[in-house]
Amino acid sequence: MRICFISHTAGRGGAELALLELLQGLIAEGVECRVLVPKTGPLLPALDRMHIPWRVIRYPWMVSTRRRWWLSRIARTVKTLLWAIPLARIIANWRCDVVYSNTITVGAGALAAWITRRPHIWHLHEFGYLDHNLWFDLGERRAVHFMDRFSAIVIANSHAVVKDYARYIKPYRMRVIYQAVTLRDKMKQACDLIPDDQFFQCVIVGSLQAGKGQDEAISALSEVVCRGVNAHLLIVGDGGKRFTAALRQQVKDHGLEQRVRFHGYAENPMPLIRAADLMLMCSHWEAFGRVTVEAMLAGKALIGTASGGTTELIQDGETGLLYKRGNPTELADKIQYLYENPHERARLGAAAQRWAENRFTQKRYAKEVRDLLSEVLMTEKIRPPIPSN
């Protein structure tokens, strides 16, 4: 079996890390893998180390972070149609059996699969608008109908994502497969955060954008500090200048300059998570939550929002605590509770670790995807690829 994966970037975000986990697992299962990316980036050296062939071909996205004029949307849709042709040639030359789009943001892979008469898999790692404020060029309804029409199977990384897309995609076509999560601090890496028993260290990890909820974490910290809790907050991640500036101003307005630290982007946040007392997941709509699972595997107590895929990972009162998104007072109450009850904090962290350690393995992830691919190849009528040039 030979699979051509279509990635929306060559970066090292959540979808790309999930892709690397999947590629490693599939190779161990005897599956041949190829990868297409729209530009160069840190993903490519990782593919080289795994001896996976890749090509850069500049296909466009079919989404934007803002509404575009209809002429620009039409122009980009035409580009998607045109770029599907060279993609199809590469897929044919590689003699791939299946085309696998690892994102909602790129549509050229589905069209290339149709041209080459190969089955297409679409893997959803995101809600789209809810988590990343993405607007489809074709509009949500038409774009998701397109995904349904041009896919043999649509994989989602959580039941929450399935529920969101079930408005337009046929239920029998959708599958939930939780991704693998391998702790990244197996590599030697220095940690510049040293545990300090003198204060209660909270950490939140994620890109700096409104949907990730760093502002709620700051508001909650301010409240617990006013209650006499000696708490600090470490914010790990980078993002837009405007939102970052707003967060820094919020810290200043609350007089928290000595209690909130902006770490910036961390390729491997695990040492920072391990050094903290409590992990916060304040995303308003998290499709899955790789960082949440990493913290669970590290045995850390978590407080997360009762929304999106987070509720599938954190069982309230059993493997962590949940709070209503947009309610920093409730978040503050739960931070204070775990501060005052270290034994409960330890219990939740240990329970989370036990629950997660056998559920998110690379072997399980690869086997579920491989079994699904085999099912598709057995049920789809496979026609010979177009002749190679």
Secondary structure by P-SEA (a helix, b strand, c coil): cbbbbbbccccccaaaaaaaaaaaaaaaabbbbbbbbccccaaaaaaaaabbbbbbbbcccccccccccaaaaaaaaaaaaaaaaaaaaaaaaacccbbbbccccccaaaaaaaaacbbbbbbbccccccccbbbbcccaaaaaaaaaaaccbbbbccaaaaaaaccccccccbbbbbbbbcccccccccccccccccbbbbbbbccccccccaaaaaaaaaaaaaaccbbbbbbbbcccaaaaaaaaaaaaaaccccccccccccccaaaaaaaccbbbbccccccccaaaaaaaaacccccccccccccccccccccccccccccaaaaaaaaaaaaacaaaaaaaaaaaaaaccccccaaaaaaaaaaaaaaaaaacccccccccc
